[in-house]
Structures are given as structure tokens and as C-alpha cells.
Amino acid sequence: MPSGFVSLVRNLFGRKEAGTESAAAVETATEHEGFLIRPAPRRQSSGWLTAGSIAKQFPDGLKEYSFVRADVFADRDAAVAFSISKAKQIIAEQGDRMFGGSGG
């Protein structure tokens, strides 16, 4: 089931132009405890800002939670790794509640 879920989300997010940073982030999507983590660090003058999204399929459809944190990294790969780590922390702390009252 996770591979079908990953496929669904990749198809949804894969409609962006090829070669963009957002499209590259889709390739690094990670499944964790039924959630799909999509790191999407943002380029800033001081480096790469921690950002991404967490998605989960529910009976009433796909729900997504986007996050941005103040942590900045000089290297994009480090920002991607930290974005995944931060998303796992959000999942552990909030679970389905991150999507509002109707999730799950």
C-alpha cells in the first residue's frame, strides 16, 4: 500500500515543471509511519531554509501540512536531511492532528 500511496502523491506533485527545485524534492519523498514527507528547502541569500510538507491519505482524500522553520544550512543536502528529520518530529508530536480536527 505505501508504494501506491507514494505513486499517488508523486503524480499529484509531479505536475510541476521538470528541473525545478520543487520537482527535485518530489524525488526525495520519504514514507514514514503512513505519512509522506516531501522535503522542499528554500534557497535564500544566507543558504537553504528548512521547509517541506507532510501528506497522508484519508478516506475523504489526501491532506497536506506544509512547514517552514528558521534553520538555515549552507548545503542543500543538509537542509533536505534536516527537513526530513523535522517532519518526523512533527509526526511524532502531532500525528493526524496536524491536519485539523477531521483527520483520521
Phi, psi and omega in degrees: 000318180302323181293324176293321177295315179300317178300314180301312183291321177299321178295319179296313184274344184283002181280000178281163182298137177295145178092352178276161179297326179295319178294323178295325181294330179298323181295336182260014180301140184231133176271135180213114177052040179086358178254151174252119180263128178237098178293142180212064181302147182253132179286130175228168182300329182270355180143211183254122181275137178293124179199161178172192178216156178235128181235152176210141178273129177240165179305329180267011175125178181281133176241145183226141177238124178258146179222150174222134179236162184283349182296130182237139181234145178288330185252132181298320181298322177294322178293321177297312181300317180290325178298320177295315179299316179295320178297319178298323177295316178299317179298315181296321183279323188246331183056219182294341181299337181299339182269000183102184187292340187266356183290125172081000000 
